[in-house]
Amino acid sequence: MQRHYDILMKWIGLIILGLSCLALSVIFCERCWFQHRPDPEKPILLSDCRTAPHVRTEFSSNLVNLEIFQSHGADWLVFSPEHNLELSAHGREVRVVADVSFEALSCNYVDICFKLHYHEDPLQNATPKKSRSHRNSMLTIYWNNPGLKISKTKSIAQKLPQQDVDWTTYRFFLSEHPFWHGPIGIIGLALKGDCDLTVSRITFDYDPALRSEYGLSTRLRIGTETRPAHCLSPGQYFESSLPSLKPVVIEFGVAMPHSTQETLELFLTLVPEKGESRLVWSSVFAHPASTENGAFWQDITLSLDPGRIIMPTLRWTCKTISQTDSSQDGKVYLALSQPIIHEENPVSSRSYPNLVLVSLDTLRADHLGCYGYPVSISPWIDWLSRQGSLITQAITPYPSTAPAHISLMTGLFPMQHGVLKGKDRLSPEFPTLAEHLLKHNYQTFAVTGGGNVDAYHRIDKGFLSYDDGERSVLSLERKFLPKLKRMAASRFFGFYHTYEIHAPYPIHRPFIDYLSPHYTGPVTGEEFVSKIENISLDQTDLKHMVALYDAGIHYTDVHLHQFITTLIDCHLNDQTIVVIVADHGEHFAENGLYGHGNSLFSPLINVPIIIAGAGIVPAWALFDLKINLLDLPHTLTSLIGLPPFSTAVSRDFTRTIQDQHYPAQTQETYSELRTRSSERNSWIDGFAYIQDNYKLILTLPDGQKKLFILPSQESSADNIIDDEKEKTEHMERKLREFLMTRPQSRHDYYHEGEQQVDPKTERLLHALGYLD
């Protein structure tokens, strides 16, 4: 009996002990929870971005976060140029030191909430020198690793608004800057301009919508070529899974962006799930100063047979050969472009056709023979149009280069994607045609003329290679066709753009002598670029100007012959859809106008669209369709057989193109244009709405309207608005309904300032007449 009693008491004691421990642990956990639970107003500093990419890091001057700023001697942060990175009230450096350093890869943007006050109104009673200083006001955010002195080499600068603003949020995108791959412990801000800036919050955060699922999101420009890339400092590595156990071809690029005395070595090893790794390739890379042409992408092509290795992984590892002080500061690294891996001898035939999109900047549709031009200046474009389908009423969404091309790649109107001026940039949240095709295993590459089709505008999103270093059509043979030949074994999307037809018009002899013989007048072809006001040309001068323009079309057409020949020689002509378009046209004295970007009349917004090849579209076909350039991504991806790249405003014309008896969609489309007022202190928004054979032009905010029956010269005498009031009211109502229902993007809730373009791009924009 005593034995059973002892056992029972032991069990009771154990139960009491367990309950006591449980109570103590609950009390302890509760105290820890209340002491350490996340506070929405308290900053959460990340120590490992890969384990918690969703956690935001925030420094705020509100409520409990005020202690962070007060600990550095500040209540509000106020900057002015005469204090040079110092608090005006305390005379101290403007910087925030994180209590715990966090990994920059955990964030892909930083928001800064501030209000701005200029010392003098930049739009009233300001001297030209003051106005220039307002236009150049810059906000810079810079950073460095923990314990190191702040280095301005690691920074992002954006232009500020030219007028006072109340609390607003500016966004800096980090994924485009390769320096943001290490820990951050110190953040600083700098201001340039005749103004004061008050900052209330700095937020580092991660948005999955800003990171591409396909390809690396960090894009790095080396020389004239931008690629998605991963930056490898000594001791770091990058891995990519091997999708096949069959023999494969691996293509990637390597570059050392910065001039340094450091010498690095890159190793590529095949790492199995079990067993020893196998070295596949290695190479030594010296600093760019030791090469004749400076930094550039070095393309590497390797053949690899993984054999019987189970679950193989490719690992690129960077190692240093000679240690220097610069390598400790994170300035030395190798850039590794997105690897391309495909089977060496694919057995299955290509299930989807290739796609090549050719944009001939400033090409008027009515200056091509296939569109009825009486002078034979485009025989090869005309020949290509007979191999496929020609759209007779194609429209650009905006008669200027940057907005039209961004619409071409996004399927959105310019007022939706926000790129309206030469220095605007596409928000990273908007998907592009190239990203969509990359997602479906297309190898994507582009060669453009730069300027307003520069990677600066983020039109390069989704392209594994984006070269924007040459405006001449000579880049077709020098750069585009070699890339096309390398891609011949893969499924590819190639984008080509040239400014050859754009002013200033080069003198292309002997063809110009044939079109305009014995001309001795003053026209040089640079008049549109020089922004000469009140241009007055007699008929001889105007004829010579048009001849210079036509000679550029002919010169471009001759080089397109080489492109067509290459497709045939590589046996790609029956496997590739070729699309030829233009972004806008050119005025030659119609309604007294010259150049482009200054009206919504037909010479500017009517553009060519020719779709040919691969037996998918009918040959010798004319389609009287009002297709907008922004309809092409939706239509082309559907023609190819992929899930369509559709947006809320894009339309799919596949059924109509493939079956000429299929009824077309509603014959209507839109175009828009933003211009400066005559006083240059406000903007005027113009909209063209075309429905059947009627065209309404509406300008806001003044509400002026014009109505024409197409085809028309669109002169004042052709305006029938007084005779067609009911039709005008109907079309204006439809137009305003469309303007009110266009979807809003998250870009509307923050601002991104203009970044400084590189000097080469700025010189090209000046040469093309886009900068004053």
Buried (B, 14 or more C-beta within 10 A) or exposed (E): EEEEEEEEEEEEEEEEEEEEEEEEEEEEEEEEEEEEEEEEEBBBBBEEBEEBBEBBBBBBBEEEBBEBBEEBEBEBBBBBBEBEBBBBEBEEEBBBEBEEBBBBBBBBBBBBBBBBBBBBEBBEEBEEEBBEBBEBBBBBBBBBBBEEEBBEEBBBBBBBBBEEBEEBBBBBBBBBBBBBBBBBBBBBBBBBBBBBBBBBBBBBBBBEEBBBEBBBBBBBBBBBBBBBBBBBBBEBBBEBEBEEBEEBBBBBBBBBBBBBBBBBBBBBBBBBEEEEBBEBBEEEBBBBEEEEEEBBBBEBEBEBEBEEBEEBBBBBBBBBEEEBEBBEBBBBBBBBBBBBBBBBEEEEEEEBBBBBBBBBBBBBBEBBBBBEBEBEBBBBBBBBBBBBBBBBBBBBBBBBBBBBBBBBBBBBBBBBBBBBBBBBBBBBEBBBBBBBBBBBBBBBBBBBBBBBBBBBBBBBBBBBBBBBBBBBBEBBEEBBBEBBEBBBBBBBBBBBBBBBBBBBBBEBEEBBBEBBEEBEEEBBBBBBBEEEEEBEBEEEBBBBBBBBBBBBBBBBBBBBBEBBEBBEEBEBBEBBBBBBBBBBBBBBBBEEBBBBBBBBBBBBBBBBBBBBBBEBBBEEBEBEBBBBBBBBBBBBBBBBEBEBBBBEBBBBBBEBBBEEEEEBBEEBBBBBBBBEEEEEEEEBBBBBBBBEEBBBBBBEEEEEBBBBEBEBEBEEEBBBBEEBEEBBEBBBEBBBEBBEEEEEBEBEEBBBBBBBBEEBBBBBBEBBBBBE
